[in-house]
Amino acid sequence: MKRGEKYIVQVAPELDVRVAQGWIKNLNVLLKSTMIYSLNLKMSSALNVMMDLVSDIVPYDRALFYLLDDDEKQYHPSLVRGFEETFPPQLSLGNIVLDWTVENHQPVRINNPDTKTLEELAYYTGCRSAVSIPISHDNRVKGILQIFKTEANRFSDENVRMLWILALQMEGMFHRLFKARDPSGLEKDPFTDLPRRAVFEQELEKELIRSRRNSNPFSVLLVDIDGFKELKVAVMSLEGDIMVREVSSLIGKVIRRIDIMARYSESCIGLILPDADAQKASVFANRIKTMVSANKMKGIAGHASLGLTVSVGVSTFPGSVTQLELLQGAEEAARRARAQGGNAVEKHLGTLARAQGDPVAIQIQELLSSMGRFFNLDALLEQLVYFYSRAARAGRVSILVLNDNGAALRFIQGTGFHGFEEDIRAMSLPLKNSISGSVEIGRASCRERV
């Protein structure tokens, strides 16, 4: 058992359908957290904004935010709230709950100290309840949010869940700030001249929005070099980057101009294929696999006959419906391809493809799970339009709202209007003598009767 494992709160960082209604009041906080991504904040300002949002969700008596110092390999408090007197020096390099959070990469909650170490923490903080939330960057915990209450048993599972959602919302902003602090966070990989993973994920988000709007498929491919760690040992570590460059060079000869290629990880090349469904993506993935296995390495001295193979994972929209599922699905498919011995292609089936019995229920869960992931209201409305178009299999979907004087409806978001959305947005629809208007009039009559 890992240290602190029994204090981990086993909640998913997503909304639960069963309690969705009770959480609507917190949606505004989540939208605020995504909107501030566009602000050019410094680290100190960003931390204060985050702590203000935290207090809107879960009131606390004291709070700490630790940041990792990469040079010292230590966590230091970058923000302290609620400690009226001198900050306890015993907390200057972290605490046991911080250690557990880093080791497990999951939220940790203490509702009542039950060990000597936790009693010491309660003594130094003056609090009996604590929650610790990780904030990650490049698969490393770079920040730890900790809040405290003086009384015991003050943090529920739902408190922890919402705090974790908020932390995940804020990771986009912290990613940019950490990148600015980290010289290695450059836009391009110096060995392959390909964009790095952060750029790849940004492009994936754009393609997801575009494909939802146009109802077009697209695919994600992860091309992973088989036995990469062992090969690095055989040809020396530096030459490992040459192997990745060789593979990317081969792929670069056959991709289309609209395709996007990036260095996804140390051994993996990521591809985004617009307008490519699962069948087209699988054909292309098999072409890459065959091409790489037939090629002999030329770039490594003394290893002119070195042969490489790749395992390729494929995931496709709309079978996979979110950015997270597209990436995790492709990663899992690549793992299955490697488990077969490599030199193979595997596909991720996707949520919608699996949910044949009750697809609408799955879509509702997806909708609620994704409501807090958008950077602005337009993106949220676009997700709602996309959800209803899929759920109802409708060619056209629009969202209309009452204008300022309540006499007409105006169009704010829709799909299926063949590029005329802006023209429609400039028009208004009278309440009388229109289907949409009669719905609103009927709704108002119902309210009056109630």
N, C-alpha and C positions, 0 to 999 in steps of 0.2 A: 504493500500500500504506500502511495506517495504521501509525503508529509502534508497534513492538513486536508487530506482527501475527504474525511468525514464531514467537513464543514462546507464542502462545495454544494452550491444550490443547483440542482439538476433542472434547469429551465432552459427552454429554447429561446434564442434572441429573436422572437417573433410574436405577433399578436395571436391570441387564442380566440377562436370563434366564440366559445362559450362565454367569454367575458368581454367581448368586443364592445358591447354597448356601454359598459362601465368605463371603458377606456377612451371613448370619443373625446371627453373633456381634455385628455392629454395630447390629442392629435395636434393641437395648435403649438404645443411645445416642440413636438417632433418637426413640424414644418419650420418653425423658427430655427431649429438646429441645422436644417439643411440649407436654409436661405443664407445663413451667415458664412457658408462656404465661399460665396462670391466676394465677401469682404476681404480687404487686404489688411488683415490683423497681424499684429506681432504676437509672439508667444504669450506674453504676460496678459495682453488684452483677451486673447483667445481663451485662456484659462479662466479669467474672470467671467466671461460670457458663459462658458460652460457651467461654472458653479452657480450662476444665477438660474440657468435652466434646470439644474439639478434641484435647487431649492423649490422651484415651481412644482416639481414632480414629487419629491420626498423631502419634507422639512427635516433639517438636521441641526444638531447643536454645534458640532465641530467638523471640520473637513481638512483633508490634506490631498495634495496632488504631487506625486513623485515623478520625476523625469530621470531617465537613464543617462548617465554620463558615460559615453562610449569609451573615453580615454581611461577613466578610472574604473569602469565596469561596476559602478555603484549607482544606486538610486538616491537622489537628493530631493528634498521638498522644494518645489518651485512655487507652490501656493499654500498658504496656511490661513484658515479661517476659524474663528471661535476660541482660540487660545488667548485669553485676555492677558495673562501674565507672560513671563518668559517661556518661549517654546522649549519643551523638554529636550535636552541634548541627546537623550536616549533614543529619540525618534529621528535624529538627523540623518541616519544612514538606513532608514527603513524600519521594518518591524516584522514579526513572525508571520502576520497575516499577509503582508506584502510578499514574503518569500513563498508562501503557499499559492498565492495568486499567480506569481510568475511561473512556478513549477507546473501548475495545472492548466494555465491559460484559460481559466474559467473564473466566474465570480465566486467569492468566498463570503459567507455571512457568519457572524458570531452573535447569537441572540442572548447568551449568558455565559460568561467565562467559566470553564470547567476544568482548567489545568493551571498549574502554577505560572506558566509562561503567559497565558492569556490574562490571568489575574494581574500580572505585572503590566501588560499593555493597558488594561482597564485603569490601573493606578496612574500611569503616565498620561493617559488621555482624559481621565476623569469620566469615562463613559463605559457602560455595560453592554451596549449593542454596537455592532460595526458591520459595514459592508465594504468590500474591496472589489473593484472592477478593473479588468485589464484593458488597455488600449494598445493595439499592436500596429506595427509597421514592418513590412517585409518579413512576416512570420516571426517577429521578435516583439516581446512586450517592451514597449518604449515608455509607457506611462501607466501609472496606477492611480485611480481615483478612489479615495477612501472617505466615507462619511460616518459619523458617530452620533449616538444619542446617549444621554446620561442614564436613562432607564433601560432595563433589560427587556428583551422580547419586543422590540419596536419596529423590526423590519420584516415584512411579509415576503412570500415568494413573488407576489405581483410587484412589490417595490423593487425587488432585485431584477425582475424581468424588464421592467420599464427603464431602469437605470442602464441595463446592458444594451437595450435598443438605442438609448440616447448615446451611449459610448460608441456604438457602431456607427451611428449617424455622424458623430464628430470625427471619426477616423479619417474621413476624406479631408477635412480641414487640417488635422494634425499630420496627415501624410505630406501635404504641401509644406507645412512648417518644418517637419523632420527632414524633408528633402533639402530645404534651404540651409539647414544646419549641417547636412551631411554632404561633403564634396563628392562622394561616390554616387550620389543620386542624380547622375547626368541623364539626359534624354536618350542618348544612344550608347550601345555597348561598343567599346573601343575595338574589340577583336573582330566582330562581324559587321560593324557599322549598321546594325539593325536597331530599331527602337527597343527600349527596355519594357519590362512587363507593365509598369505603370501607364505608359503610353498605350500599350496594347489594350489594357482594361478601359481606358478612356475611349478608344476607338470602338471597342465592343459596346460600350454604353450608347454611343452615337448610332451604331448600326442597329441596335435593339430598338431604339426609338424610331428610326427610319422604317424598319421592317414592320413594326407594329402599325405605323401610320399607313403604310402602303399595302399591308397584308401580304408581304412577300416572305419567303423562307430565306434563311441563311444558315451557314454552318461554321462551327469552330473545330479546328484540327489541332491536336497537340502531337508533335512528332518528336519522340524521345529516343535518343541513341541507346541501343541495348548494351548493357554491361559497361556503362560509361566510367564508373569508378574504377573498375578493374583495368580498363584500357588506359586510364590516366596513369595508373601505377606502371603499366608496361611501357608507356611512351614518354613518361615524365609529365608532371602536372601542367606545365605551360603548354604542352602540345595538345592538351584536352581542348583548349579553345580553338585550335586549328581544326580539330575534328568537327566541331560545331560549325565553323566557318565553311568547311568543305560541304557539309550537308546543306547549309543554308544557300550556298552558291548553286548547288544542284537544283534545289527547289525554286530558286529565283529564276531559273531558265524556263520554267514551265507554268508559273503562276500568271494570272491575268493582271492587267494594269489596275483593276479595281480591287484586287485582293490585298490584304494587309498581312505582313509578316513581321514577327518580332522575336527577340530572344526571351522566351518565357521563363526559363530557369537555366541553371548551369548546363544541363544536358538536353534541353528541350527547346524546340522551335514552335511558336504558336502562329496559327493562320486563321484569318477571318475571311470566309468566302461568301460575299454578298450574292443573293439570288440563287444560291445552291442548296437544293433540298438534300435529304439524306442519301438518296440514290446517287446523285451527282457527286456529293462529297465523298462517298465510299469509293466510287470509281477513281476519283482523284487521289484519295489516300492510298489505294492499292498501287496506283501508278508511281507515287512517291516511294513506297516501300520497295517495289521492283527496281526502280531506278537506282536507289541507294545501294541495295544489295549487289547490283551488277557493277557498281563503280569500285575502283581500286584507289586507295588514298595516294595522292601525289605530293601532298604538302609536308610530310614528315620524313626527314632524312633517316635512312636506315630502315624504313617501314614502307617501302614502295608498294608492297603487295598486301598491305593491311586492308582487310575488308570490314565494312561496317554494315550493320542492319539496324532497322528502327522499328519501334512499336508505335502505332498511331491510334489515338483515341479520337472519336468523332461524336460530336453532339450537335443537334440541329434545332433551330427555332422554326415552327412553334411547338414541336414536341417537348422541348425544354423551354420554360416560359420566363425565367429570370436570368440575369447575368450570373448570379451565384450558381444556379443549377447548370448553366451552359459550361462554366469552367469546371465545376466539381464533377459533372457528368463526363466531360472529356478526360479529366484526370483519372477517374475510375475506369473508364474504358481503356486508357493506355496501360493502367496497371493490369487489367485482365489480359491484354495483349502480351505484356511481358511475362505474365504467369504461364502462358502457353509455350514459353521458350523464346519469345521475341519474333521479330520479322513477321509481324501480324498486324491486322487491322481489326478493331472492335468498335461497335457503336453503342452509345448510350440511348436507351429507349425513350426516356423523358417522361415527365409527370403526366402530360395529357395523353400520351400513347398508352400509359399503364392504366389510366383512370377510365377504362371503358365502361365500367358498371355505373359510375356516378360522376361524370366529368364536371358538372356544374358545382357540386360540393367541393371538389378539388379546386376549382377556379375561385370559389368564394374564399377558401382558406388562403389561396395565393394572393387574392386581392387584399384581404385584411393584413396578411403578412408583409405586404409591400407598401402599405399606405404611408409609412414613415420614412421611405427611402428616397423621396423625391426632393429635388433642390428648390422647387417653387410650385405654386398652385397650378400653373399650366401643365407641368409634368404630371401632377396628380390627376388632373382632369383628363389628360390624355390616356392615363392608365385606366380610368373609369370607362372611357369610351371604348377602349380596346377590350376590356373585360365584357361589356355588354354586347359588343359586336360578336365576340366568340360564343358567349353563353346563349344568345338568341339566334346565332348564325344569320345575322342581319347584314345586308349590303351597305346600309347607311345608318349611322347613329349620330345623334346630336344632343348636346346639353344646352338648354335654354334657361335663362334667368329673367326675372322681372326687371324692367328698367326702373329708374329712380322714382318716377311718379306712379308706378304700379299699373299702368294702363296698357302695357305691351310687353312682349317677350323679345329678348335679343339673344343671338347665337354667340356662344363663347368657346365651344369646342365641338369637333365632330370628325367623322371619317366617312369616306365613300362619296364625296362631293367633287371628285375629279379636279382638284386644284382651285375650285371656286369658293373655298372657305372664307377668304378675305372679303370677297364681294358679298357673301351672305352675312358676314359679321357686321357689315355696314348697314344692313337692313334691320327693320323691326317688324314684329309680327303682332297684329292687334289681338287682344284677348277674345273679342267677339268674332264670330264667323271663321274660326280656325280650330282645327282639331286640338292642337296643343293648348290654345287658349281655353277651350271648353274643359280640358282636364284641370287647368288651374282654377277656373271658375267653380267647377264641381268640388274641388278640394276646399276652396274657401267656404262654399255652402255647407259642407260637412262640418267645418270648424265652427260655423255660426250655430248649427243645430246642437253641437256638443256644448 
